[in-house]
Amino acid sequence: MADDLKNLLETLSQGSEPWLLLFDIDGTLVDTGGKGMAALRKTAIEVFGSDGPPLDLAGSTDLGILENLYVHFEVDATEEQTHKFFEAYHRHLEASLEGNPADGRVLEGVIELLELLAQKEHAQLALLTGNTELGAAIKLKHYGLDQHFSFGAYGSDRADRNLLGAIALERALAFTGRIYDPRQTLIIGDTPKDIACAHAIGARCLAVATGQFSAQQLEQAGADWVLGSLKDFSL
């Protein structure tokens, strides 16, 4: 694994082969200090009248979370209801992030890595995240990372995260005009669901133990490479 990662890093640093690097947000790029969960709870109270069941956010899509809330509250999943929920959620998310900025942070090594990758012509950066497209934009803007990502696949596209990889490849083609081979696509995340998502399209996954899962758990989940943090992703 170590030699294989070394070869990958050398390819990204010095090679000419095009690579698509798809980044997760929460637990990978930033730690919001629970602001996302707080916003979801406030939204559930506003829309459904209760904060609902325990939520597992690690690697989940926002559409998937909402589907579970529909089941719990026995509410029909209509387009109007979904719009109402996310409109409230985005409002609460923005307010939650701005309310006490010191609670959250950009994770170690992230800014340095993104700035370095931005200089590599053959490394295309994009997102693959469980956040809605607007939720992702709100978080990235709040933490000053929005300039690094022009497109992505989002938790507002599909409830099943394993379907987002194919969407990311389609959007990469639309945005860059280049067809990216899944074998030269790297998904970077912090949960077993990121790993499963990568392997669903034949891509590889670099997992970082900066979220809820340990390096051992990520290795057992089948990550191609595991690092303690993105600070260790040195080119």
Residue pairs with C-beta under 8 A, 6 or more apart in sequence:
1 224
1 225
4 224
4 225
5 206
5 225
8 186
8 225
9 233
9 234
9 235
11 17
11 19
12 19
12 117
12 120
12 122
12 123
12 235
13 120
13 235
15 122
16 122
17 122
17 184
18 122
18 124
18 178
18 180
18 184
19 122
19 123
19 124
19 180
19 184
19 185
19 186
20 124
20 126
20 168
20 169
20 172
20 180
20 184
20 185
20 186
21 117
21 123
21 124
21 125
21 126
21 185
21 186
21 188
22 126
22 127
22 128
22 152
22 153
22 165
22 168
22 185
22 186
22 187
22 188
22 203
23 29
23 125
23 126
23 127
23 128
23 129
23 149
23 188
23 189
24 59
24 127
24 128
24 129
24 130
24 187
24 188
24 189
24 190
24 191
24 194
25 127
25 129
25 131
25 136
25 139
25 140
26 32
26 36
26 57
26 129
26 130
26 131
26 139
26 190
26 211
27 58
27 107
27 189
27 190
27 191
27 210
27 211
27 212
28 107
28 188
28 189
28 190
28 194
28 208
28 210
28 211
28 230
29 106
29 107
29 110
29 140
29 143
29 145
29 230
30 104
30 105
30 106
30 107
30 110
30 139
30 143
30 145
31 104
31 105
31 107
31 210
32 97
32 103
32 104
32 139
33 100
33 103
33 104
33 105
34 103
35 93
35 96
35 97
35 103
35 104
36 57
36 93
36 96
36 131
36 135
36 139
37 55
37 57
38 92
38 96
39 89
39 92
39 93
39 95
39 96
40 55
40 57
40 65
40 89
40 92
41 51
41 52
42 51
42 92
42 96
43 85
43 88
43 89
43 92
44 50
44 51
44 52
44 69
45 51
46 88
46 92
47 81
47 84
47 85
47 88
48 69
48 73
48 75
50 73
52 69
52 72
52 73
53 68
53 69
53 72
55 65
55 68
57 65
57 130
58 190
58 191
58 193
58 211
58 212
58 213
59 130
59 161
59 189
59 191
59 192
59 193
59 194
59 197
60 130
60 155
60 161
60 193
61 130
61 155
61 158
61 159
61 160
61 161
61 164
62 86
62 89
62 130
62 131
62 132
62 135
62 155
62 156
63 82
63 132
63 155
63 156
63 157
63 158
63 159
64 130
64 155
64 159
64 160
64 161
66 77
66 82
66 85
66 86
67 77
67 159
69 75
69 85
70 76
70 77
70 81
75 81
86 132
86 134
86 135
86 156
89 132
89 135
90 132
90 134
90 135
90 138
93 135
93 138
93 139
94 138
94 142
97 104
97 138
97 139
97 142
98 142
101 142
104 142
104 143
105 143
106 143
106 144
106 145
107 210
107 229
107 230
108 210
108 229
108 230
108 231
109 229
109 230
109 231
109 232
109 233
110 145
110 230
111 145
112 231
113 230
113 231
113 233
113 235
114 125
114 145
114 148
116 235
117 123
117 125
117 235
118 125
118 148
120 235
124 172
124 176
124 178
124 180
125 148
125 149
126 149
126 150
126 151
126 152
126 153
126 168
126 171
126 172
126 175
127 136
127 149
127 151
127 152
127 153
127 154
127 168
128 152
128 153
128 164
128 165
128 168
128 187
128 189
128 194
128 197
129 136
129 152
129 153
129 154
129 155
130 154
130 155
130 161
130 193
131 139
131 154
131 155
131 156
132 154
132 155
132 156
133 152
133 154
133 156
133 157
134 156
135 154
135 155
135 156
136 152
136 154
137 146
140 146
140 148
140 149
150 175
151 171
151 172
151 174
151 175
152 168
152 171
153 164
153 165
153 167
153 168
153 171
154 164
155 161
155 164
157 163
157 164
157 167
158 164
158 167
161 193
161 194
161 196
161 197
162 196
162 197
162 200
163 200
164 197
165 182
165 185
165 187
165 197
165 198
165 200
165 201
165 203
166 201
168 185
169 180
169 182
169 185
169 201
172 178
172 180
173 179
173 180
182 201
182 202
182 203
183 202
183 203
183 204
185 198
185 201
185 203
185 204
186 198
186 203
186 204
186 205
186 206
187 194
187 195
187 197
187 198
187 203
187 204
187 205
187 206
188 194
188 205
188 206
188 207
188 208
188 230
189 195
189 197
189 198
189 205
189 207
189 208
190 207
190 208
190 209
190 210
190 211
190 212
190 213
190 218
191 207
191 211
191 212
191 213
192 213
192 217
192 218
192 221
192 222
194 205
194 207
195 205
195 207
195 218
195 221
195 222
195 223
196 221
196 222
197 205
198 204
198 205
198 224
199 205
199 222
204 224
204 225
205 222
205 223
205 224
205 225
206 223
206 224
206 225
206 226
206 227
206 233
207 213
207 218
207 221
207 223
207 225
207 226
207 227
208 226
208 227
208 228
208 229
208 230
208 233
209 215
209 218
209 226
209 227
209 228
209 229
210 228
210 229
210 230
213 221
215 226
215 227
215 228
218 226
219 226
227 233
